[in-house]
């Protein structure tokens, strides 16, 4: 049995730019418990009020699988353990397990703590012996163990023995600086396992991009606990990524750990953490990234269609992810057929329609279009080419200008838009005048254009009010052309129920934005019609 110890809420919170609210921490705790994580390190109660509040509030959660763990350092030198504020806060948490870290590298003992090597051993022993009176399980994080072992193996082992003799339930070897290579992990675990009898664990940082492999090697060498974070969050280059460790451990290595049926929740947990941090979910993450099972080249798609094992190392559904077929200039007919199937359209890859769609996509991508982040624009293109789309409005002209009246005043923009609604739609809605000519202001030309277009259409299509733009990106395609370069505009929209991306390309950034804006609204109306 290998136990998963999640430290997202403590070590992961040390990531640059990351700050979990109390509500975030509680939601992540529930998600990790639902996944089946064995231990959740909630924070360091002696370090800040938020973590104190967490340990008080988390008692109200009805957790089914996870044990909450509190974290702290060993006692301070020169005071009785009963008077140490950090230790007192640990005891107040009343959690079932605690983790204390202590120095195992002699450099840190003499340079950071400024105490003797023997005094450090006493701090470790006294802390763990004291905490064993209050907690079912006490774990010892041997901080900087690998670096300490390389420089002074005898002393590093002594720190483990002090914790073992005091009754620690598990000794966790920490690669705190993240510089240990895989063969060093093997050698050091082999050596340590001959010197101590207590169970071992691993806490690896990723500064050498070795955290996941070091964690898995440690298991092969007998470790029963792996510490890590969701999405590899953590200080500097991050911690061992549990989203990679868990499926490798369970699916590929065959160890007992989190039940394999629970792994289908892994993708959603990974995305939840990104969403709560208000950060884009890393697309290239192994297993849980949106690109992890994405296929672009036509040869790959054709093979995957015949047998997924040809280009997929596991079934993505096992960890809650899915296969994604990308459409690009590299696409073959199989890509088109698979993408059409995703939106409920069955096509024969040898049909002339598929050839026509493929040719159109390759032509547009030669102009700078990019459909991988704009699947709504692709679906509109697909249905328009197949004659399955409805014309909701026709542009009769737009104009945009920007004005700045003085150095002190902000520039502002104004846009006018004229559209015509098809006769049958106007008749259906009981509106006689099919033309709408409107104007709107905005802080920028795209905002003004967006407001004017919505203003023109909302009388005919009230549900457009639900659409909000959540992201707007401009990419210059031919940088060498300078100010004459063609931009590509990617827009992400939502109506509260779904999200979708659209794209527009033109030598004129306003026109490129218009194309993407129009697609965003047309997609909303199309989906409303489809129910």
Secondary structure, DSSP 8 states (H G I E B T S, - for coil): --EEEE-TTTTGGGSTT----HHHHHHHHHHHHHHT-SEEEEE-TTT-HHHHHHHHHGGGS--SS-EEEEEEE---TTS-GGG-HHHHHHHHH--SEEEEEEE-SHHHIIIII-S-HHHHHHHHHHHHHHHTTT-SEEEEEEETHHHHHHH-HHHHHHHHHHHHHHT-SEEEEEETT----HHHHHHHHHHHHTT--S-EEEEEB-TTS-HHHHHHHHHHTT--EEEEBGGG--STT-B-BHHHHHHIIIIIS---SS-GGGGGGHHHHHHHHHHHTT----TT-TTTSTTTTEE-SHHHHHHHHH-GGGT-SS-GGGGT---EE--STT--HHHHHHHHHHTT----TTSHHHHHHHHHHHHHHHHT---TT-HHHHHHHHHHHTT------EEEEEEEEEE--SSSS--EEEEEEEEE--HHHHHHTT-S--EEEEEEEESSHHHHHHHHHHHHHTTT-GGGGG-EEEEEEEEES-GGGGGG--EEEEEEEE-SS-EEEEEEEESSHHHHHHHHHHHHHHHHHHHHHH-
